[in-house]
Amino acid sequence: MIYIELDQLCKKLNHYPADRLARLEKYGTATEQRDDLYLERITLYNRLSHYQTARMLLSARQFHPWEEGEGKVVG
């Protein structure tokens, strides 16, 4: 899947968080399937002060630890 790589590139190029979130929302099915994309979406909601949405998404998902990613959800 290239969505996470595209979002990471946009992040490094300082694209607006709202634009990045809109892109992830546009491809919602993909973000629902992957913990890393789902977590990035939550992070963007937090950055945009949409705390309730971020909290709702965070509590609605059971995350699965993956190599070197175990601490991202806690962080």
Biopython code that builds the backbone (N, CA, C, O; Angstrom):
import numpy as np
from Bio.PDB.StructureBuilder import StructureBuilder

atoms = [
    (1, "MET", "N", (0.822, -1.177, 0.000)),
    (1, "MET", "CA", (0.000, 0.000, 0.000)),
    (1, "MET", "C", (0.874, 1.251, 0.000)),
    (1, "MET", "O", (1.822, 1.354, 0.778)),
    (2, "ILE", "N", (0.563, 2.161, -0.840)),
    (2, "ILE", "CA", (1.402, 3.352, -0.931)),
    (2, "ILE", "C", (0.847, 4.529, -0.137)),
    (2, "ILE", "O", (1.494, 5.574, -0.063)),
    (3, "TYR", "N", (-0.321, 4.388, 0.451)),
    (3, "TYR", "CA", (-0.926, 5.520, 1.158)),
    (3, "TYR", "C", (-0.069, 5.996, 2.319)),
    (3, "TYR", "O", (0.069, 7.202, 2.519)),
    (4, "ILE", "N", (0.512, 5.081, 3.088)),
    (4, "ILE", "CA", (1.329, 5.505, 4.226)),
    (4, "ILE", "C", (2.587, 6.204, 3.736)),
    (4, "ILE", "O", (3.019, 7.192, 4.331)),
    (5, "GLU", "N", (3.184, 5.700, 2.652)),
    (5, "GLU", "CA", (4.377, 6.342, 2.114)),
    (5, "GLU", "C", (4.053, 7.731, 1.565)),
    (5, "GLU", "O", (4.830, 8.669, 1.741)),
    (6, "LEU", "N", (2.921, 7.856, 0.908)),
    (6, "LEU", "CA", (2.497, 9.159, 0.392)),
    (6, "LEU", "C", (2.273, 10.127, 1.542)),
    (6, "LEU", "O", (2.699, 11.280, 1.471)),
    (7, "ASP", "N", (1.617, 9.679, 2.591)),
    (7, "ASP", "CA", (1.373, 10.573, 3.724)),
    (7, "ASP", "C", (2.674, 10.957, 4.419)),
    (7, "ASP", "O", (2.835, 12.101, 4.845)),
    (8, "GLN", "N", (3.600, 10.016, 4.537)),
    (8, "GLN", "CA", (4.890, 10.342, 5.147)),
    (8, "GLN", "C", (5.645, 11.373, 4.316)),
    (8, "GLN", "O", (6.286, 12.265, 4.873)),
    (9, "LEU", "N", (5.578, 11.263, 3.004)),
    (9, "LEU", "CA", (6.211, 12.249, 2.128)),
    (9, "LEU", "C", (5.558, 13.617, 2.317)),
    (9, "LEU", "O", (6.249, 14.628, 2.440)),
    (10, "CYS", "N", (4.242, 13.642, 2.341)),
    (10, "CYS", "CA", (3.531, 14.908, 2.539)),
    (10, "CYS", "C", (3.876, 15.529, 3.890)),
    (10, "CYS", "O", (3.993, 16.749, 4.009)),
    (11, "LYS", "N", (4.034, 14.700, 4.884)),
    (11, "LYS", "CA", (4.422, 15.173, 6.217)),
    (11, "LYS", "C", (5.806, 15.820, 6.166)),
    (11, "LYS", "O", (6.010, 16.898, 6.724)),
    (12, "LYS", "N", (6.752, 15.166, 5.502)),
    (12, "LYS", "CA", (8.109, 15.704, 5.383)),
    (12, "LYS", "C", (8.156, 16.990, 4.567)),
    (12, "LYS", "O", (9.015, 17.843, 4.787)),
    (13, "LEU", "N", (7.225, 17.122, 3.624)),
    (13, "LEU", "CA", (7.164, 18.319, 2.789)),
    (13, "LEU", "C", (6.307, 19.418, 3.421)),
    (13, "LEU", "O", (6.018, 20.436, 2.791)),
    (14, "ASN", "N", (5.907, 19.196, 4.670)),
    (14, "ASN", "CA", (5.126, 20.176, 5.444)),
    (14, "ASN", "C", (3.790, 20.526, 4.813)),
    (14, "ASN", "O", (3.374, 21.685, 4.841)),
    (15, "HIS", "N", (3.112, 19.532, 4.241)),
    (15, "HIS", "CA", (1.754, 19.781, 3.758)),
    (15, "HIS", "C", (0.858, 20.054, 4.959)),
    (15, "HIS", "O", (1.108, 19.558, 6.058)),
    (16, "TYR", "N", (-0.168, 20.830, 4.744)),
    (16, "TYR", "CA", (-1.090, 21.157, 5.821)),
    (16, "TYR", "C", (-1.742, 19.898, 6.378)),
    (16, "TYR", "O", (-2.153, 19.020, 5.621)),
    (17, "PRO", "N", (-1.836, 19.813, 7.700)),
    (17, "PRO", "CA", (-2.490, 18.651, 8.305)),
    (17, "PRO", "C", (-3.920, 18.440, 7.788)),
    (17, "PRO", "O", (-4.348, 17.300, 7.604)),
    (18, "ALA", "N", (-4.644, 19.510, 7.557)),
    (18, "ALA", "CA", (-6.019, 19.378, 7.050)),
    (18, "ALA", "C", (-6.038, 18.721, 5.668)),
    (18, "ALA", "O", (-6.932, 17.929, 5.370)),
    (19, "ASP", "N", (-5.065, 19.043, 4.833)),
    (19, "ASP", "CA", (-4.983, 18.427, 3.506)),
    (19, "ASP", "C", (-4.641, 16.946, 3.608)),
    (19, "ASP", "O", (-5.195, 16.114, 2.889)),
    (20, "ARG", "N", (-3.715, 16.632, 4.517)),
    (20, "ARG", "CA", (-3.346, 15.233, 4.714)),
    (20, "ARG", "C", (-4.526, 14.436, 5.243)),
    (20, "ARG", "O", (-4.770, 13.313, 4.802)),
    (21, "LEU", "N", (-5.261, 15.016, 6.190)),
    (21, "LEU", "CA", (-6.420, 14.335, 6.748)),
    (21, "LEU", "C", (-7.491, 14.124, 5.676)),
    (21, "LEU", "O", (-8.102, 13.057, 5.605)),
    (22, "ALA", "N", (-7.713, 15.128, 4.858)),
    (22, "ALA", "CA", (-8.708, 15.002, 3.782)),
    (22, "ALA", "C", (-8.346, 13.852, 2.845)),
    (22, "ALA", "O", (-9.223, 13.114, 2.395)),
    (23, "ARG", "N", (-7.057, 13.699, 2.552)),
    (23, "ARG", "CA", (-6.622, 12.609, 1.681)),
    (23, "ARG", "C", (-6.864, 11.259, 2.350)),
    (23, "ARG", "O", (-7.347, 10.325, 1.710)),
    (24, "LEU", "N", (-6.533, 11.156, 3.627)),
    (24, "LEU", "CA", (-6.754, 9.894, 4.338)),
    (24, "LEU", "C", (-8.244, 9.586, 4.453)),
    (24, "LEU", "O", (-8.644, 8.425, 4.372)),
    (25, "GLU", "N", (-9.057, 10.602, 4.638)),
    (25, "GLU", "CA", (-10.505, 10.404, 4.708)),
    (25, "GLU", "C", (-11.060, 9.951, 3.351)),
    (25, "GLU", "O", (-11.980, 9.137, 3.279)),
    (26, "LYS", "N", (-10.483, 10.495, 2.296)),
    (26, "LYS", "CA", (-10.932, 10.134, 0.951)),
    (26, "LYS", "C", (-10.743, 8.639, 0.689)),
    (26, "LYS", "O", (-11.551, 8.004, 0.010)),
    (27, "TYR", "N", (-9.670, 8.100, 1.237)),
    (27, "TYR", "CA", (-9.373, 6.681, 1.076)),
    (27, "TYR", "C", (-9.646, 5.949, 2.384)),
    (27, "TYR", "O", (-8.815, 5.174, 2.857)),
    (28, "GLY", "N", (-10.803, 6.196, 2.954)),
    (28, "GLY", "CA", (-11.179, 5.668, 4.261)),
    (28, "GLY", "C", (-11.072, 4.170, 4.396)),
    (28, "GLY", "O", (-10.665, 3.674, 5.447)),
    (29, "THR", "N", (-11.426, 3.435, 3.360)),
    (29, "THR", "CA", (-11.354, 1.977, 3.424)),
    (29, "THR", "C", (-9.933, 1.518, 3.689)),
    (29, "THR", "O", (-9.712, 0.605, 4.485)),
    (30, "ALA", "N", (-8.973, 2.140, 3.033)),
    (30, "ALA", "CA", (-7.563, 1.771, 3.234)),
    (30, "ALA", "C", (-7.112, 2.115, 4.645)),
    (30, "ALA", "O", (-6.380, 1.342, 5.264)),
    (31, "THR", "N", (-7.535, 3.260, 5.160)),
    (31, "THR", "CA", (-7.109, 3.647, 6.503)),
    (31, "THR", "C", (-7.746, 2.773, 7.572)),
    (31, "THR", "O", (-7.194, 2.623, 8.662)),
    (32, "GLU", "N", (-8.892, 2.202, 7.270)),
    (32, "GLU", "CA", (-9.536, 1.298, 8.223)),
    (32, "GLU", "C", (-8.808, -0.038, 8.303)),
    (32, "GLU", "O", (-8.875, -0.713, 9.330)),
    (33, "GLN", "N", (-8.127, -0.423, 7.257)),
    (33, "GLN", "CA", (-7.478, -1.728, 7.192)),
    (33, "GLN", "C", (-6.106, -1.759, 7.848)),
    (33, "GLN", "O", (-5.631, -2.826, 8.236)),
    (34, "ARG", "N", (-5.472, -0.615, 7.975)),
    (34, "ARG", "CA", (-4.086, -0.590, 8.466)),
    (34, "ARG", "C", (-3.964, 0.237, 9.733)),
    (34, "ARG", "O", (-4.437, 1.372, 9.788)),
    (35, "ASP", "N", (-3.329, -0.331, 10.754)),
    (35, "ASP", "CA", (-3.144, 0.394, 12.005)),
    (35, "ASP", "C", (-2.339, 1.669, 11.819)),
    (35, "ASP", "O", (-2.658, 2.690, 12.428)),
    (36, "ASP", "N", (-1.302, 1.632, 10.988)),
    (36, "ASP", "CA", (-0.445, 2.805, 10.839)),
    (36, "ASP", "C", (-1.211, 3.984, 10.220)),
    (36, "ASP", "O", (-1.057, 5.123, 10.662)),
    (37, "LEU", "N", (-2.024, 3.717, 9.214)),
    (37, "LEU", "CA", (-2.829, 4.781, 8.607)),
    (37, "LEU", "C", (-3.919, 5.269, 9.561)),
    (37, "LEU", "O", (-4.189, 6.467, 9.654)),
    (38, "TYR", "N", (-4.528, 4.341, 10.254)),
    (38, "TYR", "CA", (-5.580, 4.688, 11.209)),
    (38, "TYR", "C", (-5.009, 5.579, 12.307)),
    (38, "TYR", "O", (-5.628, 6.569, 12.697)),
    (39, "LEU", "N", (-3.839, 5.227, 12.795)),
    (39, "LEU", "CA", (-3.190, 6.002, 13.848)),
    (39, "LEU", "C", (-2.762, 7.376, 13.343)),
    (39, "LEU", "O", (-2.860, 8.359, 14.077)),
    (40, "GLU", "N", (-2.294, 7.457, 12.113)),
    (40, "GLU", "CA", (-1.923, 8.759, 11.550)),
    (40, "GLU", "C", (-3.149, 9.653, 11.422)),
    (40, "GLU", "O", (-3.076, 10.861, 11.643)),
    (41, "ARG", "N", (-4.258, 9.055, 11.069)),
    (41, "ARG", "CA", (-5.522, 9.803, 10.983)),
    (41, "ARG", "C", (-5.912, 10.361, 12.352)),
    (41, "ARG", "O", (-6.324, 11.517, 12.456)),
    (42, "ILE", "N", (-5.786, 9.554, 13.394)),
    (42, "ILE", "CA", (-6.067, 10.012, 14.756)),
    (42, "ILE", "C", (-5.131, 11.151, 15.135)),
    (42, "ILE", "O", (-5.561, 12.145, 15.721)),
    (43, "THR", "N", (-3.858, 11.007, 14.802)),
    (43, "THR", "CA", (-2.872, 12.041, 15.102)),
    (43, "THR", "C", (-3.236, 13.358, 14.422)),
    (43, "THR", "O", (-3.110, 14.425, 15.023)),
    (44, "LEU", "N", (-3.682, 13.284, 13.185)),
    (44, "LEU", "CA", (-4.070, 14.498, 12.469)),
    (44, "LEU", "C", (-5.304, 15.139, 13.097)),
    (44, "LEU", "O", (-5.378, 16.364, 13.194)),
    (45, "TYR", "N", (-6.267, 14.336, 13.522)),
    (45, "TYR", "CA", (-7.426, 14.899, 14.224)),
    (45, "TYR", "C", (-6.970, 15.641, 15.481)),
    (45, "TYR", "O", (-7.468, 16.729, 15.772)),
    (46, "ASN", "N", (-6.037, 15.065, 16.218)),
    (46, "ASN", "CA", (-5.499, 15.733, 17.407)),
    (46, "ASN", "C", (-4.822, 17.046, 17.047)),
    (46, "ASN", "O", (-5.051, 18.062, 17.702)),
    (47, "ARG", "N", (-3.993, 17.035, 16.015)),
    (47, "ARG", "CA", (-3.286, 18.255, 15.604)),
    (47, "ARG", "C", (-4.248, 19.362, 15.190)),
    (47, "ARG", "O", (-3.949, 20.548, 15.326)),
    (48, "LEU", "N", (-5.406, 18.954, 14.682)),
    (48, "LEU", "CA", (-6.406, 19.932, 14.230)),
    (48, "LEU", "C", (-7.434, 20.245, 15.317)),
    (48, "LEU", "O", (-8.469, 20.853, 15.044)),
    (49, "SER", "N", (-7.146, 19.829, 16.540)),
    (49, "SER", "CA", (-7.980, 20.093, 17.722)),
    (49, "SER", "C", (-9.359, 19.441, 17.659)),
    (49, "SER", "O", (-10.308, 19.942, 18.261)),
    (50, "HIS", "N", (-9.472, 18.348, 16.949)),
    (50, "HIS", "CA", (-10.711, 17.563, 16.917)),
    (50, "HIS", "C", (-10.547, 16.400, 17.900)),
    (50, "HIS", "O", (-10.506, 15.231, 17.515)),
    (51, "TYR", "N", (-10.456, 16.761, 19.169)),
    (51, "TYR", "CA", (-10.105, 15.794, 20.196)),
    (51, "TYR", "C", (-11.164, 14.714, 20.397)),
    (51, "TYR", "O", (-10.828, 13.551, 20.621)),
    (52, "GLN", "N", (-12.427, 15.085, 20.319)),
    (52, "GLN", "CA", (-13.492, 14.110, 20.509)),
    (52, "GLN", "C", (-13.454, 13.030, 19.432)),
    (52, "GLN", "O", (-13.597, 11.842, 19.723)),
    (53, "THR", "N", (-13.259, 13.456, 18.191)),
    (53, "THR", "CA", (-13.184, 12.498, 17.087)),
    (53, "THR", "C", (-11.984, 11.576, 17.268)),
    (53, "THR", "O", (-12.086, 10.362, 17.087)),
    (54, "ALA", "N", (-10.850, 12.162, 17.626)),
    (54, "ALA", "CA", (-9.642, 11.365, 17.848)),
    (54, "ALA", "C", (-9.868, 10.348, 18.964)),
    (54, "ALA", "O", (-9.496, 9.181, 18.841)),
    (55, "ARG", "N", (-10.471, 10.798, 20.035)),
    (55, "ARG", "CA", (-10.724, 9.903, 21.172)),
    (55, "ARG", "C", (-11.681, 8.780, 20.781)),
    (55, "ARG", "O", (-11.470, 7.621, 21.139)),
    (56, "MET", "N", (-12.731, 9.131, 20.047)),
    (56, "MET", "CA", (-13.701, 8.133, 19.627)),
    (56, "MET", "C", (-13.035, 7.067, 18.753)),
    (56, "MET", "O", (-13.254, 5.871, 18.946)),
    (57, "LEU", "N", (-12.216, 7.513, 17.786)),
    (57, "LEU", "CA", (-11.540, 6.571, 16.900)),
    (57, "LEU", "C", (-10.550, 5.697, 17.673)),
    (57, "LEU", "O", (-10.439, 4.496, 17.428)),
    (58, "LEU", "N", (-9.841, 6.317, 18.598)),
    (58, "LEU", "CA", (-8.853, 5.583, 19.378)),
    (58, "LEU", "C", (-9.503, 4.504, 20.235)),
    (58, "LEU", "O", (-8.989, 3.391, 20.338)),
    (59, "SER", "N", (-10.622, 4.834, 20.842)),
    (59, "SER", "CA", (-11.273, 3.858, 21.716)),
    (59, "SER", "C", (-12.049, 2.787, 20.937)),
    (59, "SER", "O", (-12.382, 1.736, 21.485)),
    (60, "ALA", "N", (-12.334, 3.057, 19.665)),
    (60, "ALA", "CA", (-13.118, 2.117, 18.870)),
    (60, "ALA", "C", (-12.275, 1.034, 18.206)),
    (60, "ALA", "O", (-12.817, 0.110, 17.598)),
    (61, "ARG", "N", (-10.974, 1.141, 18.317)),
    (61, "ARG", "CA", (-10.112, 0.211, 17.588)),
    (61, "ARG", "C", (-9.253, -0.606, 18.530)),
    (61, "ARG", "O", (-8.767, -0.108, 19.545)),
    (62, "GLN", "N", (-9.075, -1.849, 18.183)),
    (62, "GLN", "CA", (-8.111, -2.691, 18.886)),
    (62, "GLN", "C", (-6.859, -2.751, 18.021)),
    (62, "GLN", "O", (-6.868, -3.329, 16.934)),
    (63, "PHE", "N", (-5.797, -2.155, 18.511)),
    (63, "PHE", "CA", (-4.553, -2.107, 17.758)),
    (63, "PHE", "C", (-3.762, -3.380, 17.976)),
    (63, "PHE", "O", (-3.835, -4.010, 19.031)),
    (64, "HIS", "N", (-3.005, -3.743, 16.952)),
    (64, "HIS", "CA", (-2.163, -4.931, 17.002)),
    (64, "HIS", "C", (-0.706, -4.481, 16.945)),
    (64, "HIS", "O", (-0.319, -3.754, 16.030)),
    (65, "PRO", "N", (0.098, -4.903, 17.908)),
    (65, "PRO", "CA", (1.505, -4.493, 17.889)),
    (65, "PRO", "C", (2.232, -5.065, 16.679)),
    (65, "PRO", "O", (2.008, -6.207, 16.276)),
    (66, "TRP", "N", (3.093, -4.255, 16.122)),
    (66, "TRP", "CA", (3.918, -4.689, 15.008)),
    (66, "TRP", "C", (5.351, -4.297, 15.306)),
    (66, "TRP", "O", (5.597, -3.512, 16.222)),
    (67, "GLU", "N", (6.269, -4.809, 14.576)),
    (67, "GLU", "CA", (7.688, -4.588, 14.842)),
    (67, "GLU", "C", (8.002, -3.102, 14.897)),
    (67, "GLU", "O", (7.728, -2.364, 13.951)),
    (68, "GLU", "N", (8.581, -2.669, 16.015)),
    (68, "GLU", "CA", (9.007, -1.299, 16.272)),
    (68, "GLU", "C", (7.850, -0.310, 16.362)),
    (68, "GLU", "O", (8.100, 0.890, 16.474)),
    (69, "GLY", "N", (6.613, -0.750, 16.319)),
    (69, "GLY", "CA", (5.500, 0.160, 16.396)),
    (69, "GLY", "C", (4.692, 0.049, 17.673)),
    (69, "GLY", "O", (3.634, 0.666, 17.794)),
    (70, "GLU", "N", (5.176, -0.730, 18.625)),
    (70, "GLU", "CA", (4.397, -1.020, 19.826)),
    (70, "GLU", "C", (4.087, 0.231, 20.627)),
    (70, "GLU", "O", (3.020, 0.303, 21.236)),
    (71, "GLY", "N", (4.965, 1.211, 20.653)),
    (71, "GLY", "CA", (4.766, 2.389, 21.492)),
    (71, "GLY", "C", (4.011, 3.522, 20.854)),
    (71, "GLY", "O", (3.714, 4.503, 21.536)),
    (72, "LYS", "N", (3.687, 3.443, 19.596)),
    (72, "LYS", "CA", (3.055, 4.560, 18.911)),
    (72, "LYS", "C", (1.656, 4.859, 19.442)),
    (72, "LYS", "O", (1.290, 6.027, 19.574)),
    (73, "VAL", "N", (0.887, 3.855, 19.743)),
    (73, "VAL", "CA", (-0.472, 4.080, 20.231)),
    (73, "VAL", "C", (-0.415, 4.727, 21.613)),
    (73, "VAL", "O", (-1.158, 5.668, 21.893)),
    (74, "VAL", "N", (0.452, 4.234, 22.460)),
    (74, "VAL", "CA", (0.581, 4.796, 23.805)),
    (74, "VAL", "C", (1.055, 6.240, 23.723)),
    (74, "VAL", "O", (0.575, 7.095, 24.466)),
    (75, "GLY", "N", (1.984, 6.514, 22.834)),
    (75, "GLY", "CA", (2.524, 7.868, 22.676)),
    (75, "GLY", "C", (1.489, 8.815, 22.148)),
    (75, "GLY", "O", (1.774, 9.997, 21.955)),
]
sb = StructureBuilder()
sb.init_structure("model")
sb.init_model(0)
sb.init_chain("A")
sb.init_seg("    ")
for serial, (resi, resn, name, xyz) in enumerate(atoms, 1):
    if name == "N":
        sb.init_residue(resn, " ", resi, " ")
    sb.init_atom(name, np.array(xyz, "f"), 0.0, 1.0, " ", f" {name:<3s}", serial, name[0])
structure = sb.get_structure()
